[in-house]
Structures are given as structure tokens and as C-alpha cells.
């Protein structure tokens, strides 16, 4: 593997979209997210419907929690190895293997739906497979951007990558929701086709330049090095953990099937609209950042975005108390704001992580970040499902929003480094010598 750690100046351009490898990467991101978001949404919808018929509403909500818990446990177990793999081996090859695994899962679900043997054990097994797959895909694919785009263009590249991601979250649930309304196996078949497109796109990215791995140190020691770096760099630590606890408490996606069916009464098509709404807000915000990247007071803006995220969660939860005629419009508006605020937080976190982490450690640090993101998403979905089963979905959502706001206030106090962060400028030596806390 080549020693070069940065993109050669010869490919530097005024905008990352001018770089062919990055254009191919955007196609991969978009196709993969459309497939992932659509497939995961329909898995949750089918699991809830299957469980609701045999167990009742409260127990069915708990099944949604189990899906999130299974994915998190699978990802948790494999994350230390996946981060090291992204630093020691070809990141493009790892990404391709992960995409192939998801393609196989989509094909199995297509056949199961077509032939009528879809059941909860199969759904749980696929959830575990997706958790392991994403554990390897996240650090590898997430680190590729910094290997194919010059550092000066990375904030814009992250914004464009987020546009591809968020556009996928808009289109994926909507397309798959409509496809499911026609035939369930159409939804999974569409996901399989998109994973195949993503696999072909990743193959066309070409050679990815990344730092030569240090093979003189024991792999276990290298895993510990990644964790130690996050512990030493308090700014990186703050951005990772703030997202963890805020989304852990205020995540609402696991409860969308309950809201769509039993509270808002909008069915599978309405579920697609609700799931797509955050992506609309996030895509608009990411599009703005791709032309006008954030440059000042990034820490304060991240804190403010998480507060708005919590307020939007409260507003969404409170739609249960509104007249039926305005419930859905208010719910959609709240989720659009929810997605916009989340995009600001994600943009700042990604930029700080990539620019403050040396390339030879990006896989391991990315794995730590992915683990916390998964904890906030999958484990948050489990928490939401279990809490909803105990105290009801409406109370669970509203209390989660207040919890996110409280966490933000605490983090502003515990981590002044975040509150005082003025720009994305990396520290000396690209963060290789993080200051101890």
C-alpha cells in the first residue's frame, strides 16, 4: 500500500465534485442509503405488524426495540476489529464486501416476502447480519473521503456526502413505502438492485490512497491506541458523546410505525412520508453547506442544533394531542426541523473528526464514532421501543426531547473545548499529539 497520506495536488480542484473518484463515491453513498433506509423501515413495519397480530400493541412495540438491540449488539461486538481493519487493509475492498453482504440480505428478504415465509426469527437474524455488516462498512467507507479529496475541500465534500446520504433518506422510505403498498417483495427487490449499483460504483472509485499501516505493533495495542486517542482529544470526545446521548434519548425513528398506524392513522404511505421528512430538512441544510461551508463558532452552533433537535422531538410527540386535521402537517414540519438540526450536528461532528484525526487512525476513531452513533440509533431504538411499551409512545417521545436538551446543557458545562471551538482548523501535526485532559 502506498505511503501517501494526502490527495496529490495534481487532482486538487476548486470543488470536490470535479474529482472523478469522489463523484463515484457519491453515487455509492446515495444508492446504498436509499437501499438501507428503505429496507430497515420495511423490516420494522413488517415486524410490528406480525407481532401486533399475535402479541398486541405493547408487545409489538417491544419487538421494534429488540430489532434495534440486536443490531447494536452485533455492531458492538465487531466494531473494535472493524476499525482496525479499515486502518490495516484496503478500505475500498472492505466497503465492497460489506455492500455484497447487504445485497445478499436484501435478496433473502425478497424471496421470503414473495413466498410468504417472512417471520420474526428471520427478521432478527437479518438485523444481526446488518449490524455486523455496518460495523465494517462505516469506518472503511467513512474514511475514504479524506483519501480522495484534498484537506482544504473536505468540509464541502462532507456536505455533498451528507446531501447524498440525506437525499437517500428522503427517497428511500418514500419509494420503498409505495413499493411495499403494491407488493412487499417489490420493496426488498428495489433495495437489492440499489445495493448492486452501490457495489459497482465502489468498484469504479479506483485506487484509494491511505496511510501505510503500522504492522510492528500488536493489533490489540493498535485497537487500544484508537480508544486512547479519543480519550485524550477532548474536542473529539465531546462531539462523539454529545451525539450519543442526545440521539439516544430523542431518537423517534423506531416509534414511527406506531405513530403512523395507531396515532396519526396514515398507514404505510404516511410512514414513508414521516421517515422521509427528516431527510428533507437535512438535505436542504447540507445543500446550503456545500456552497457556504460553516467557518465560525462551530462549537456553539453544534450545541444550539442539538437543543433545536430536542425541541422538534417534543413537538413531534405532542402531535398526539392536536386535532386530527392538523396532526400530520405538524408532525411532518417537526420532523423536517428535526432533520435540519441533526444535519448541522452531523456536519460539524464529521468535519471535526476527519480534520482532527491522522489518517493512519481514521478507521479506529471512525469505528468509535460509529459505535456511539449506533448506540444512539440502534440502542436508542431499543430504548424507545422498551420505554414506549412501559409508559406509552407519546410520553416516551416527549420525555426524550427534554432529555436531549438537558444533556446539551450538561455537555456545554463539562466540555468547554466544544463551547469554545471557533473553526474546523486541525491542531498542529493533524492531531497526532492530542493534548491530555
N, C-alpha and C positions, 0 to 999 in steps of 0.2 A: 504494500500500500504506500502511496506517495507521502512524502513528508510535508507537503504544502498544507498549510492550515487556513489559508485565506483564498478567496477567489482572485485569480490573477487580474491585474489592472487592465489587461487587454480586453476583458469581457465587461469591464465596468461601463455602465450606461447611465443616462440621466434618469431612467425609471426602470425598476426591476422587470416590468413586463417586456422589455426589449431583450431579455435574456432567454433564449430558447428553452433551456432546461427548466427554468422557472415557470414558463408557460405550460410545459408538460406537467409539471408538479401541480399547478393549479387545477388542471383537468382531473388529476388523480384525487385531489382533495375534494373537489365538487362531487364527482361520481361516487366516491366512497362514502361521503357523508349522506348523500341522498339515499344510498342503499342502507347504510347503518340506521339512520334515523327512522326511515320507513319500516324497516324490519323489526327494530326494537319496539316501535309503537304498536305494531300489529301483534307482536308476541304478547305484549301487556294486555291488549284488548281481548285477544283470544283467551288468555289465562283468566282474566277477570270474568268473562262470560262463562267459561267452562266451570270455574269454581262457584260462581254465583248460582248456577242451576242446582248444584249438589250440596253446597255448604251454606248459602246465604250471603247477604251483603257484607257483613262484618268479617267473616272468614275469607271472603273473596278479596277484600282489601289487604288482608294479611298475606295472601298469595303474591300480590304485587310486591309486598315487602320482601318476600323470600326470593323473588327474581333478582331484585337489586342486591340482596345479601349474597346470593350465590356468585354473582358477577364480581362483587368486591372481594370475596374470599379467594376466588380463583386468581384475580389480579394481584392481590396482596401477597400470595404465596410465590408468584413468579416474578414480581417486579424487581427484586434485587438482582436476579440473573439477567433479566431483560435489559436493564440499564447498562450492565457491564457488557452484554453482547453488542449493544449499539456503539460502544466505545472501542471494542476489540475487533469487530467484524464489519463487513460491508453493510452500511445502513440501507442501501437500496435493495440488496438481496433479502435482508430481513423483512423489509416492508412488503416485498413481493410474496414471500412465504405467508405472511400474515393475511394478505389480501386473498391468497388462494384458499386459506383456511376458512375465511368468511364466505367465500364463494361456495365452498362445499356445504357449509351450514345452510345457506340460502337454498341450495338445491334440495337438501333433505327436507326442509320445511315446505318447499313447493310440492314435492311428492306426497308428503304427509297430509297436506291440506287437500290435494287433488283426490287422494284415495280415501280420505276420511278417517285416518287413524291419528289425528292430532290429539295429544293428551298432555296433562301436566308434567309427568315424568320426562317426556321428550322435550318439553319447553325448558324445564330446569337443566337438562343435560346440554341443550344448545346454549343456554345462558352461561353455563360454566365454560364451554368452548369459546364463546365470545369474550369472556373475561380474560382467559389466557391469551387469546389472540391479540386483544387490545393492549395487553401488558407489553408485548413485544413490538407492536406497531407504533405505539405512542412515542417512546424515546427515539426510535430509529427514524420515523418519518418526521417527527418534530425537529430533529437536529439537522435534517438535510437542508433546510432553507439557508442556514448560516454557512453551509458549504458550497452553495451555488450562487449566492448573492453577496456583493461587497458589503462590508460592515456599514458604510455610510447610507446604504439604501435599505438596510434591514427593517427599520420602522415602517416604511412604505410597503415592503414585502410582507411583513406581518399583517398589515391592514388588508392587503389584497388576499392573503391566505385566509384571513378571517371573513372576507366577503365570500370567498368560495365556500367556506365552512357554513356561514350563516345562510347563504343562498340555498345550500343543501338542506338546512334545517327547515327552510320555508317550503321548498318544493317537495322534499322527501315525504313528510307527513301528508301533505295535500294530495300528491299523486297516488301514494300508496293507500291513503284513506278512500279515495274514489275507486281505485282498483279493487280494493277489498270489498267495497259495496257491490261490485259486479261479481267477482269470484275471489275467494280468499287466496287461491293459488296464483292468481294474477299478481297479487302484491309481492309475494315471495319470488316469483319468476322475474319481476322487474328488478328486484334487489340483486338477484343472481347476475342478470345482464349487466348491471352497473358495476358490480364488483369485477366482472370480466373486463369492462372498459378501464377501470382503475388499474387492473393488473397490467394491461397493455400500455397504459400511459406511464406507469412507473418504469417499465422496461425501456421506454423511449427517453427517459430522463438522461440516460447515458452515465458515464463515469462520474462518481461523486468523490471529490477531493476531501479527505478528512485527515486529522492528525494521526500520525503513526502511533499505535498503541504501545504502552509500556508493558512488555512481556517479561520484564525482570522481576516484577512484584507479584506476589501471590494473588490470585483472583479475589479471595476473601478480603485481603488487605485493600484491594482496589475498591471493592464494594463499600468498605468502611470509610475509605477516603472520600467517596461521594457524599456519604451522610455527614462526615465531619466538615466538609466544605459548606454545606447548607447550615450546619450549626454555627460555624464561625461567621459567615456572612449574614449579619442580622437583617439587612435590607432584603436579601433573597428569602430569608426565613420568614420575614413579616408578610411579604406578598403571597407566599405559598400558604401560610397558615390562616391568613385572613380569609382567603377564598375558601379554604377547607371548612371553617366553622360557619361562615355566613351562608354558604350554599347548603351545608349540612342541615342547618336549621330552616332555611327559607326555600328549599327546593320544593317545587309544586308539581313537577312533571309526572311523578309516579301516581298522583291523585287525579290527573286529567281524565282518565277513563271514568272515574266516579263522578266527577263534576259533569262530564259530557252526558252520561247516562241518567244519573239519579238526581242531579241538582239543576242543571241547565236544560236537560232533556233535548239535546241536539243530535244524538246518535253518532255514528262513526264519521259522518262527514263533518259534523261540528267538532268532533275530536281532532280531525285533521286541521281544521282552522285554528283551534286553540293551540295545538302543538306547533303550528307554523308561525303564529303571531310573534313569539319572542324573536324568531329568526328575522322577521321583517324589520323590527326595531334595530336589531344588531347589525343587519346588513346595511341599513341606511347609515348607521354610525360608522361602520367600517369603511364604507364608500367615502364618507367625509374625511376620515383619517388617511385614506390612500392619497388624497390630494393636499390635505392640510394636516400633516402629522403633528401630534401633540409634542410640544417642546418645553413648556414651563410648568412648574408646580405640579409635577406628575403625582407625587405622593398624596397631596391634599385632594386632588381630583379623584384618585382611586378611593380614598375614604368616603368622599361625597357620593361617588357612584354606588357604593355598597349600601349607604343609607337610603338612597333612592330605590335601590333593589328591594330593600326590606319594606319600604312604603308601598311599592307596587304589589308586593306579595300580600300585604294586608288588604289592599283594595280589591285584589282578585278574590281573596277569601270572603270578603264582605258582600260579594255579588249575590250570595245566597239569600240575603235579606232584602234585596231590591225587587221591585215589581217585575213580573215575567217579561214584559215588553222591552225592558232595557237591560236585563241581565247579561245577555250575550254581547251587546255592543260594549258595555262597561268592562266585561271580562276580557274581551279582545284588546281594548285600549290599555288595560292594566298589564297584559302580557307583552304588548309592544313596548311599553315603558320598561318593563322588567328586562326584556332582551336588550334594549338600548343601554341600560345601566350596566348590565352584565358584560356587554361588549367593551365598554370603557375599562372596566376592571380587568378583563381578559387581555386587552391590548396592552395595558400598562404592565401587567404581570409578565406576559410573553417577552416584551421588549427588554424589561429589566433582567429577566432570567438569561436570555440569549446574549445580551451585551455584557453582562457581568459574570459570565462563566467561560473559562477557557475551553477551547474546542475539544481537547482530549478528555474533558469531564462532562461535556454536554449530555451525553447519553445517560450517565448516572444521575446527574442533577435533574435531567428531564424525567427520569423514572421516579424520583422522589416527588417531583411536581405532579406527575401523572397519578401517583398513588394518592396524594392528597385530593386531587381533582376527582378521582374515582371514589374516594371516601366521601367527598361532598356530594357526588352524584348518585352512584350506586348505593353506598351506605346511607346517604340521605334519603334515597327512595325507600330503602328498607325501614328507616326511622319513620318516614312519613306514613308508610303503609301500616306499621305496627301502632303508631300513635293514633292514626285515624280509626283503627279498629277499636281502640280503647276509649277515645274521647270524641270521636266523630271527625270527618274530614274538614269541616268548616273551622272548627276550633283549632285543629292541628295546623292548618294553613295560616290562620291569623296569628297564633302564638309564634309560629316560625318566623313570620315577618318581624315581629317585635324582637325576637331573639337575634336576628341578623343586625338590627340597629344597635342593640346592646353590645354585641361583640365588636362592632366597629368602634364604638366609643372606648371600649376597653383597650383595643389594639392601638388606637391613637395615643393612648397613655403609655402602654407598655413598650411601644416601638417608636420613639421619636425619630429614628432614622427614616422611617416611612413618611412621617408627617413633614419632615424637613427635606425630603428628596425633591430637588428642583428640576432635574433633567434626567435623560437616559444615559448621559455620558458615563462610560465604564470607568472603573477605578484604574490606577496605574497597573501595568502588566496584565491588563484584561482580567483582573480579579484573581490572579494566581496567588496573590498574597492577601487573602481576606483578613481583615482585622478581627482579632478575637473580641468576644463580647466582654 
